[in-house]
Amino acid sequence: MRYELYFPTPIWWEDTNDIAIDPILKLCYRLRENDSVGRTLSNQGGWQSQDFEADKHPELADLHKKILDQAANCVRDYGYDESECMLSVGNMWVNINGENHTNSVHIHDSAFVSGVFYVKAEPGQGPINLYKCYSQDYIVASQAQIKHYTPISASAISFQPTTGKLIMFPGYLPHGVERNGTKSDRISISFNVKLMRKVDGLYWSKNFK
């Protein structure tokens, strides 16, 4: 009998080496200095900035372009008609997580793809975990004892944080970040990418170009 995989969940990642890290790192700390309270959403401890647009900070120009270029690849991977689509980085925010800080499991609504770029990170500071839909996991896990996990039976995938790593995934995918086990800051920039059909131009935001 033939064995084929259908209906996969895509996760894209890249270890970038063409983005200037130091200016972005300084920007992250400057944003925290200007707003020491920040906000609390999925973060358990640590500091999270308010949302901002990438074009407000010239330090993010290369990262902004990289995200849009990779999002265009996501569009192609899905098989969409590129000539009929518009992409925009809808919002971005900074996460600075110190020792023992985590991010609880959550999703990003209204996003075509979401992602994270690690500005300052290293293994041991807590991986990001991406989870299978809980109902699917229940159906698989409740049948029998699993001897070894495969792409069919696995319920989660982890990526260790490293400086310069860019990860993108569908916004509906549940994900969370484990505890930072070091005394050094783990710093990342999260983002949501929106996809708009050109035929819906009447509803375009000013962010779509």
ABEGO torsion letter per residue (X at the ends): XBBBBBGBBBBBBBBBAABBAAAAAAAAAAAAAABAAEBBBABBEEBBBBBBBAAABAAAAAAAAAAAAAAAAAAAAAGBBAAABBBBBABBBBBBBBBGBBBBBBBBBGBABBBBBBABBBBGAEBBBBBBBAAAAAAAAAABBBABBBAAABABBBBBBBBGBBBBBBAABBBBBBBBABABBBBBBBBBBBBBBAAAAAABBAABX
